Amino acid sequence: MAGEATKVIDPKELWEGGRSPFSMSYGKMMMWFFLISDALTFGAFIITLGYFRYTYSSWPVSDTVFYHFPGTHAHIPLGYVALMTFILIISSVTMVLAVEAGHRMDKKKVIFWLGLTVVGGLVFLGSQAWEWASFIVGPDGHWKTWDDARIGWNPYGPPQYAQIFFCVTGFHGFHVFSGVVINAVILINVIGGTYEKRGHYEMVEKGGLYWHFVDLVWVFVFTFFYLL
Amino acid sequence: MERDDIIEYSLDAHHSEEAGVKIRKRIWVVTAILTIITAAEVLVGAFLSKTVLADWENGATVWAFIKYGYIILTVIKARFIVLEFMHLGEERKSIRKVILYPYIFFILYFIFIMLTEATAVDAVNFNP
């Protein structure tokens, strides 16, 4: 997938004006700039998590909190979260394959892989909702309303544990949702033939950048909140 | 005045079927690497958690290794996702530097200042 970016161009010509000095279209470059800013926002959340943890001498160990698995009463520490991470990584892989198919102008394959990516995103969102419900309900598994975990209180330890959980996974889940919407709109355009007419599938690539960013953030959230 | 922001750089980025086969193979290799690293992290996280290590006699050093191991593995995963899945490795060096250097620099600084401030807060014993 090499493009003009791999061609050696004299710097004077590159920076003289009238063209992109990065050999990157405006839309793609602005998507990267947005991703940098969004990464700093998520970075701020993770720093806050670290800050709260350091101010408390005891902090819940996540695999004693997250051991439920839907449909069973088994005790599998971090099992469902690991599955969610795997699903998101696979949806990233299907997205890369969609981009690769776009570079060969293979419309059928783009639809196939992009469709799978949208499905993967929806499965992740449903799983995240299930995780929230299971977290709120607490260790004994019954809805109690007055005793359920909320922003101000949780049965696992300091209140900030629940606050960070809801805010970080909620913010991330919102990004997954918007990513699914963006990918769905692009998929509709692919089916309608917009990009065949245009001659390139760069829009799929731009959607892919956003989707990979969402996956990358999840990798970091998984490490810092669930593992450490 | 000619618009220079609509030059179609991506028309150059097309590749043939044969090149596509090699690229797809690479994608699956990277997928396997990411899956193995994630599986390793989950297994260590599930079986060697802090509660288990508290009972070991050199549990604290083992935990330190595991902690830094997690962070290093996560950075390795991030390297694969950013350079290969997001194709940043195939872009010009200049834009790569524009994207990666400020972020790395700022994040390192933020981690340092977060640790400094949080240990200071802890030292003042301000939380119940």
Chai-1 contact restraints between the chains, C-beta under 6 A:
chainA,res_idxA,chainB,res_idxB,connection_type,confidence,min_distance_angstrom,max_distance_angstrom,comment,restraint_id
A,M1,B,A13,contact,1.0,0.0,6.0,A-B,restraint_1
A,M1,B,H15,contact,1.0,0.0,6.0,A-B,restraint_2
A,M1,B,E90,contact,1.0,0.0,6.0,A-B,restraint_3
A,G3,B,Y9,contact,1.0,0.0,6.0,A-B,restraint_4
A,G3,B,D12,contact,1.0,0.0,6.0,A-B,restraint_5
A,G3,B,A13,contact,1.0,0.0,6.0,A-B,restraint_6
A,E4,B,Y9,contact,1.0,0.0,6.0,A-B,restraint_7
A,E4,B,D12,contact,1.0,0.0,6.0,A-B,restraint_8
A,A5,B,E91,contact,1.0,0.0,6.0,A-B,restraint_9
A,A5,B,R92,contact,1.0,0.0,6.0,A-B,restraint_10
A,G18,B,D4,contact,1.0,0.0,6.0,A-B,restraint_11
A,R19,B,D4,contact,1.0,0.0,6.0,A-B,restraint_12
A,F22,B,R92,contact,1.0,0.0,6.0,A-B,restraint_13
A,F22,B,I95,contact,1.0,0.0,6.0,A-B,restraint_14
A,S23,B,Y9,contact,1.0,0.0,6.0,A-B,restraint_15
A,S23,B,R92,contact,1.0,0.0,6.0,A-B,restraint_16
A,M24,B,I95,contact,1.0,0.0,6.0,A-B,restraint_17
A,S25,B,Y9,contact,1.0,0.0,6.0,A-B,restraint_18
A,Y26,B,D5,contact,1.0,0.0,6.0,A-B,restraint_19
A,W32,B,I99,contact,1.0,0.0,6.0,A-B,restraint_20
A,G43,B,I107,contact,1.0,0.0,6.0,A-B,restraint_21
A,I47,B,F110,contact,1.0,0.0,6.0,A-B,restraint_22
A,I47,B,M114,contact,1.0,0.0,6.0,A-B,restraint_23
A,G50,B,M114,contact,1.0,0.0,6.0,A-B,restraint_24
A,Y51,B,M114,contact,1.0,0.0,6.0,A-B,restraint_25
A,Y51,B,A118,contact,1.0,0.0,6.0,A-B,restraint_26
A,Y54,B,A118,contact,1.0,0.0,6.0,A-B,restraint_27
A,Y54,B,T119,contact,1.0,0.0,6.0,A-B,restraint_28
A,Y54,B,D122,contact,1.0,0.0,6.0,A-B,restraint_29
A,T55,B,A118,contact,1.0,0.0,6.0,A-B,restraint_30
A,T55,B,V121,contact,1.0,0.0,6.0,A-B,restraint_31
A,T55,B,D122,contact,1.0,0.0,6.0,A-B,restraint_32
A,T55,B,N127,contact,1.0,0.0,6.0,A-B,restraint_33
A,V61,B,S49,contact,1.0,0.0,6.0,A-B,restraint_34
A,V61,B,K50,contact,1.0,0.0,6.0,A-B,restraint_35
A,V61,B,T51,contact,1.0,0.0,6.0,A-B,restraint_36
A,D63,B,A46,contact,1.0,0.0,6.0,A-B,restraint_37
A,D63,B,S49,contact,1.0,0.0,6.0,A-B,restraint_38
A,P77,B,A46,contact,1.0,0.0,6.0,A-B,restraint_39
A,L78,B,V42,contact,1.0,0.0,6.0,A-B,restraint_40
A,L78,B,G45,contact,1.0,0.0,6.0,A-B,restraint_41
A,L78,B,A46,contact,1.0,0.0,6.0,A-B,restraint_42
A,A82,B,V42,contact,1.0,0.0,6.0,A-B,restraint_43
A,T85,B,T38,contact,1.0,0.0,6.0,A-B,restraint_44
A,I89,B,L34,contact,1.0,0.0,6.0,A-B,restraint_45
A,S92,B,F85,contact,1.0,0.0,6.0,A-B,restraint_46
A,V93,B,T31,contact,1.0,0.0,6.0,A-B,restraint_47
A,V96,B,I27,contact,1.0,0.0,6.0,A-B,restraint_48
A,V96,B,F85,contact,1.0,0.0,6.0,A-B,restraint_49
A,E100,B,I23,contact,1.0,0.0,6.0,A-B,restraint_50
A,H103,B,A13,contact,1.0,0.0,6.0,A-B,restraint_51
A,H103,B,H14,contact,1.0,0.0,6.0,A-B,restraint_52
A,H103,B,H15,contact,1.0,0.0,6.0,A-B,restraint_53
A,R104,B,G20,contact,1.0,0.0,6.0,A-B,restraint_54
A,G199,B,L11,contact,1.0,0.0,6.0,A-B,restraint_55
A,H200,B,S10,contact,1.0,0.0,6.0,A-B,restraint_56
A,H200,B,L11,contact,1.0,0.0,6.0,A-B,restraint_57
A,E202,B,S10,contact,1.0,0.0,6.0,A-B,restraint_58
A,L209,B,M86,contact,1.0,0.0,6.0,A-B,restraint_59
A,H212,B,I81,contact,1.0,0.0,6.0,A-B,restraint_60
A,H212,B,F85,contact,1.0,0.0,6.0,A-B,restraint_61
A,H212,B,M86,contact,1.0,0.0,6.0,A-B,restraint_62
A,L216,B,A78,contact,1.0,0.0,6.0,A-B,restraint_63
A,L216,B,I81,contact,1.0,0.0,6.0,A-B,restraint_64
A,V219,B,T74,contact,1.0,0.0,6.0,A-B,restraint_65
A,V219,B,K77,contact,1.0,0.0,6.0,A-B,restraint_66
A,T223,B,Y70,contact,1.0,0.0,6.0,A-B,restraint_67
A,T223,B,T74,contact,1.0,0.0,6.0,A-B,restraint_68
A,L227,B,G45,contact,1.0,0.0,6.0,A-B,restraint_69
A,L227,B,Y70,contact,1.0,0.0,6.0,A-B,restraint_70
